[in-house]
Amino acid sequence: MGIGTWAIGGGDWVWGWGSQDADEAIAGICRGVDLGVNWIDTAAVYGDGASEELVGRALKKLSKVDRPIVATKCGRIMRDDGTIFGRLSRESVMTECEASLRRLGVEAIDLYQMHWPDPDADIEEGWAAMWELKKQGKVRHIGVSNASVAQMERLQAIHPVASLQPPYHMMARGVEEELLPFCGGNGIGVVCYSPMAKGLLTGAFSAERVAGLENSDHRRKDPMFQSPRLERNLRVVEVLRLVAERHKRPMAQVAVAWVLRREEVTSAIVGVRKPSHIEETAGAAGWELQADDLAVIHTALVEREAEE
């Protein structure tokens, strides 16, 4: 598993998660490393650099022996009003990398990812710039996020794609059809984000909880958290609760273990805003759901999909 830092970027942008306590975020990252998590995923656009800065502060608290692998991303730019657009020009990629290195306080980024293949016409230019950064020693590996098979094939002609970072959870299974088989067949690592569906599959949500989210929390507008889809999703959550109770584990671990069941999946990124978050989810690493667990979950998902 990897530590996800999207949410610690705060709420001052269109995809924000509400207010964030910086000290709690740093403590959460350090606690994850204490528990054996060996890599962190972040991005320049998360809070317009805020997330990377907090990761950098956490890294300073860790010894070199304990230093985790650091992955970040380029290609998304924040406007003054908090909205986002894509830019993959060589100049932008180079400039973004320098800024990320500075905020993270590292000599090289272990995994540098194209955050979105946007604009599509410029992905080759952006990828070539990322390869140039690799040759310069400023990044060690280059991968993509949110890319299609066709786009990865275009990039593979320039330089091998080390990894794909797609969204994957029980409510978003589209990657199973084409992306996972392609990556598995081509030696491309898969690091999934949102395995707990932005917290929905942790058992902590209800209609009342959603209504109480801060206005700066983008989940208030996410269709997963809105009626009637929310009610359908919460029925699946109750099934997961039974599985978790049977194994005496937190519900969040069921959701993460379900994602990790696929052999193509290298790792799942779990969001950490404070120490208790990673303490709850860390136990999912290495836990394999049993066949009867998977069958019960599959039935619940089929019933949900029939209602869509």
C-alpha positions as CSV (number, residue, x, y, z in Angstrom):
1,M,0.0,0.0,0.0
2,G,1.0,3.6,-0.5
3,I,0.2,6.8,1.4
4,G,-2.1,9.1,-0.5
5,T,-1.9,12.8,0.0
6,W,-4.6,14.2,-2.3
7,A,-6.8,15.2,0.7
8,I,-4.1,17.0,2.7
9,G,-3.9,19.7,0.0
10,G,-6.8,21.4,1.8
11,G,-10.0,22.9,0.4
12,D,-8.9,26.0,-1.4
13,W,-9.4,24.5,-4.9
14,V,-12.0,22.8,-7.0
15,W,-11.0,19.2,-6.0
16,G,-10.3,20.0,-2.3
17,W,-11.3,18.0,0.7
18,G,-12.1,20.7,3.2
19,S,-9.8,22.2,5.8
20,Q,-6.7,20.2,6.9
21,D,-4.5,20.3,10.0
22,A,-0.9,20.4,8.8
23,D,0.6,18.8,11.9
24,E,-1.9,15.9,11.7
25,A,-1.1,15.3,8.1
26,I,2.6,15.2,8.8
27,A,2.0,12.9,11.8
28,G,-0.1,10.6,9.6
29,I,2.6,10.3,7.0
30,C,5.2,9.5,9.7
31,R,2.9,7.0,11.3
32,G,2.4,5.2,8.0
33,V,6.2,4.8,7.6
34,D,6.4,3.5,11.2
35,L,3.8,0.9,10.2
36,G,5.9,-0.2,7.2
37,V,4.4,1.7,4.4
38,N,7.3,2.4,2.1
39,W,6.0,4.9,-0.5
40,I,4.0,8.2,-0.7
41,D,2.0,9.5,-3.6
42,T,1.4,13.2,-4.1
43,A,1.0,15.8,-6.9
44,A,1.9,19.4,-7.6
45,V,-1.7,20.3,-8.1
46,Y,-3.0,19.1,-4.7
47,G,-3.6,22.4,-3.1
48,D,-1.3,24.1,-5.6
49,G,1.8,22.7,-3.9
50,A,0.4,22.4,-0.4
51,S,0.4,18.6,-0.3
52,E,4.0,18.4,-1.7
53,E,5.2,20.9,1.0
54,L,3.7,18.8,3.8
55,V,5.2,15.6,2.3
56,G,8.6,17.5,2.3
57,R,8.2,18.5,5.9
58,A,7.4,14.9,6.8
59,L,10.4,13.6,5.0
60,K,12.7,15.9,7.0
61,K,11.4,14.2,10.2
62,L,12.4,10.7,8.9
63,S,15.8,9.2,8.9
64,K,17.5,8.4,5.5
65,V,17.1,4.7,6.3
66,D,13.3,5.1,6.7
67,R,12.9,7.4,3.7
68,P,10.0,6.1,1.6
69,I,9.7,6.1,-2.2
70,V,8.2,9.4,-3.3
71,A,5.9,9.7,-6.3
72,T,4.5,12.9,-7.6
73,K,2.8,14.2,-10.8
74,C,2.9,16.9,-13.4
75,G,0.6,18.4,-16.1
76,R,-2.2,20.0,-14.0
77,I,-2.1,23.7,-13.4
78,M,-4.3,25.7,-11.0
79,R,-5.8,29.0,-11.9
80,D,-6.3,31.8,-9.4
81,D,-9.9,30.8,-8.9
82,G,-8.9,27.2,-7.9
83,T,-10.0,25.6,-11.1
84,I,-7.7,23.3,-13.0
85,F,-6.4,22.9,-16.6
86,G,-4.0,20.6,-18.4
87,R,-0.6,21.7,-19.8
88,L,2.0,19.3,-21.1
89,S,4.5,21.5,-22.9
90,R,8.2,20.7,-22.4
91,E,8.8,24.0,-20.7
92,S,5.9,23.5,-18.3
93,V,6.9,19.9,-17.4
94,M,10.5,21.0,-16.7
95,T,9.4,24.0,-14.6
96,E,6.9,21.9,-12.6
97,C,9.6,19.2,-11.9
98,E,12.0,21.8,-10.4
99,A,9.2,23.2,-8.3
100,S,8.3,19.7,-7.0
101,L,11.9,18.9,-6.2
102,R,12.1,22.1,-4.2
103,R,8.9,21.6,-2.3
104,L,9.7,17.9,-1.5
105,G,13.3,18.6,-0.6
106,V,14.6,15.7,-2.6
107,E,17.4,15.4,-5.1
108,A,15.4,13.1,-7.4
109,I,11.7,12.1,-7.7
110,D,11.4,8.3,-7.6
111,L,8.3,8.1,-9.8
112,Y,7.2,11.1,-11.9
113,Q,3.7,10.7,-13.4
114,M,1.7,12.5,-16.1
115,H,-1.3,13.3,-14.0
116,W,-3.8,13.4,-16.9
117,P,-3.3,12.9,-20.6
118,D,-4.6,16.4,-21.2
119,P,-4.4,17.9,-23.7
120,D,-4.3,14.7,-25.6
121,A,-2.4,16.2,-28.6
122,D,0.5,17.1,-26.3
123,I,1.1,13.8,-24.5
124,E,4.1,12.9,-26.6
125,E,5.7,16.3,-25.9
126,G,5.1,16.0,-22.2
127,W,6.3,12.4,-22.1
128,A,9.5,13.2,-24.0
129,A,10.2,15.9,-21.5
130,M,9.7,13.5,-18.7
131,W,12.2,11.1,-20.3
132,E,14.6,14.0,-20.6
133,L,14.2,14.5,-16.8
134,K,15.0,10.9,-16.3
135,K,18.1,11.1,-18.4
136,Q,19.2,14.1,-16.3
137,G,18.7,12.1,-13.1
138,K,16.0,14.4,-11.7
139,V,13.4,11.5,-11.8
140,R,14.1,7.8,-11.6
141,H,11.0,6.3,-13.3
142,I,8.2,7.8,-15.3
143,G,4.6,6.7,-15.4
144,V,1.1,7.9,-16.2
145,S,-2.2,8.4,-14.4
146,N,-5.7,8.3,-15.8
147,A,-4.4,7.2,-19.3
148,S,-6.1,4.9,-21.8
149,V,-4.6,1.9,-23.5
150,A,-4.3,3.8,-26.7
151,Q,-2.5,6.7,-25.0
152,M,-0.1,4.3,-23.3
153,E,0.7,2.6,-26.6
154,R,1.6,6.0,-28.1
155,L,3.9,6.8,-25.2
156,Q,5.5,3.3,-25.2
157,A,6.8,4.1,-28.7
158,I,8.9,6.9,-27.1
159,H,9.9,5.3,-23.7
160,P,8.5,2.4,-21.7
161,V,5.7,3.3,-19.3
162,A,6.7,2.2,-15.8
163,S,3.3,2.5,-14.2
164,L,-0.4,3.4,-14.5
165,Q,-2.3,5.1,-11.7
166,P,-6.1,4.6,-12.4
167,P,-9.1,5.1,-10.1
168,Y,-10.3,1.6,-9.0
169,H,-12.8,0.7,-6.3
170,M,-16.1,-1.3,-6.0
171,M,-18.1,1.6,-7.5
172,A,-15.6,2.1,-10.4
173,R,-14.7,-1.1,-12.1
174,G,-14.1,0.0,-15.7
175,V,-10.3,-0.7,-15.5
176,E,-11.0,-4.4,-15.3
177,E,-12.1,-4.7,-18.9
178,E,-9.1,-3.4,-20.8
179,L,-6.6,-1.5,-18.6
180,L,-5.7,-4.1,-16.1
181,P,-5.2,-6.9,-18.7
182,F,-3.0,-4.5,-20.8
183,C,-0.8,-3.5,-17.9
184,G,-0.5,-7.1,-16.7
185,G,0.5,-8.3,-20.2
186,N,3.0,-5.5,-20.7
187,G,4.8,-5.4,-17.4
188,I,3.3,-2.0,-16.4
189,G,2.8,-1.6,-12.7
190,V,-0.7,-0.6,-11.5
191,V,-1.1,1.7,-8.5
192,C,-4.8,2.3,-7.9
193,Y,-6.1,5.4,-6.3
194,S,-9.4,5.8,-4.3
195,P,-9.7,2.1,-3.3
196,M,-12.1,3.2,-0.5
197,A,-14.2,5.3,-3.0
198,K,-13.2,8.6,-1.3
199,G,-14.1,7.2,2.1
200,L,-17.5,5.9,1.1
201,L,-16.5,2.3,1.7
202,T,-15.1,2.9,5.2
203,G,-18.5,2.6,6.9
204,A,-18.2,6.2,8.2
205,F,-20.8,7.7,5.8
206,S,-24.5,8.3,5.9
207,A,-26.8,10.8,4.3
208,E,-26.4,13.0,7.4
209,R,-22.6,12.8,7.2
210,V,-22.6,13.8,3.6
211,A,-24.9,16.8,4.3
212,G,-22.5,17.9,7.0
213,L,-19.4,18.0,4.8
214,E,-17.7,21.4,4.4
215,N,-18.6,23.4,1.3
216,S,-15.0,23.2,0.3
217,D,-15.1,19.3,0.3
218,H,-15.7,18.3,-3.4
219,R,-17.4,15.1,-2.3
220,R,-20.6,17.1,-1.6
221,K,-21.0,17.3,-5.4
222,D,-19.7,13.8,-6.3
223,P,-22.6,11.7,-7.8
224,M,-21.4,8.8,-5.6
225,F,-22.5,10.8,-2.5
226,Q,-25.8,12.0,-3.9
227,S,-29.3,10.4,-3.9
228,P,-30.3,8.0,-5.2
229,R,-26.9,6.6,-5.9
230,L,-25.8,7.2,-2.3
231,E,-28.5,4.9,-0.9
232,R,-27.6,2.1,-3.4
233,N,-23.9,2.5,-2.4
234,L,-24.7,2.4,1.3
235,R,-26.5,-0.9,0.8
236,V,-23.2,-2.4,-0.5
237,V,-21.4,-0.8,2.5
238,E,-23.7,-2.8,4.8
239,V,-22.6,-6.0,3.1
240,L,-19.0,-5.0,3.6
241,R,-19.7,-4.4,7.3
242,L,-20.8,-8.0,7.7
243,V,-17.6,-9.2,6.0
244,A,-15.5,-7.0,8.2
245,E,-17.3,-8.1,11.4
246,R,-16.7,-11.8,10.5
247,H,-13.0,-11.2,10.2
248,K,-12.8,-8.7,13.1
249,R,-11.3,-6.1,10.8
250,P,-12.1,-2.4,10.1
251,M,-14.3,-2.0,7.0
252,A,-11.7,0.0,5.2
253,Q,-9.5,-3.0,5.0
254,V,-12.2,-5.0,3.1
255,A,-12.3,-2.3,0.4
256,V,-8.5,-2.2,0.1
257,A,-8.1,-5.9,0.1
258,W,-10.8,-6.2,-2.6
259,V,-8.7,-3.9,-4.9
260,L,-5.5,-5.8,-4.1
261,R,-7.1,-9.1,-5.1
262,R,-6.3,-8.5,-8.7
263,E,-2.9,-9.9,-9.6
264,E,-2.2,-7.0,-12.0
265,V,-2.5,-4.5,-9.1
266,T,0.9,-3.5,-7.7
267,S,-0.4,-1.3,-4.9
268,A,-3.4,0.6,-3.6
269,I,-3.1,4.2,-2.5
270,V,-4.9,4.9,0.8
271,G,-5.6,8.5,1.8
272,V,-4.0,9.6,5.1
273,R,-5.1,12.9,6.8
274,K,-4.1,11.9,10.3
275,P,-2.5,8.9,12.1
276,S,-5.7,7.0,12.8
277,H,-6.4,6.7,9.1
278,I,-3.3,4.7,8.3
279,E,-3.6,2.8,11.5
280,E,-7.1,1.7,10.3
281,T,-6.1,0.6,6.8
282,A,-2.5,-0.7,7.2
283,G,-3.6,-4.2,8.1
284,A,-5.1,-4.7,4.6
285,A,-1.6,-5.2,3.1
286,G,-1.1,-8.9,2.6
287,W,-4.7,-9.8,3.6
288,E,-6.4,-12.0,1.1
289,L,-10.2,-12.1,1.1
290,Q,-11.6,-15.6,1.0
291,A,-13.7,-17.0,-1.9
292,D,-16.9,-16.8,0.0
293,D,-16.2,-13.1,1.0
294,L,-15.6,-12.3,-2.7
295,A,-18.8,-14.1,-3.7
296,V,-20.9,-12.1,-1.2
297,I,-19.4,-8.8,-2.3
298,H,-19.9,-9.7,-6.0
299,T,-23.5,-10.4,-5.5
300,A,-24.0,-7.1,-3.7
301,L,-22.2,-5.3,-6.6
302,V,-24.3,-7.0,-9.2
303,E,-27.5,-6.0,-7.4
304,R,-26.3,-2.4,-7.2
305,E,-25.4,-2.3,-10.9
306,A,-28.9,-3.6,-11.8
307,E,-30.4,-0.6,-10.1
308,E,-28.2,1.9,-11.9
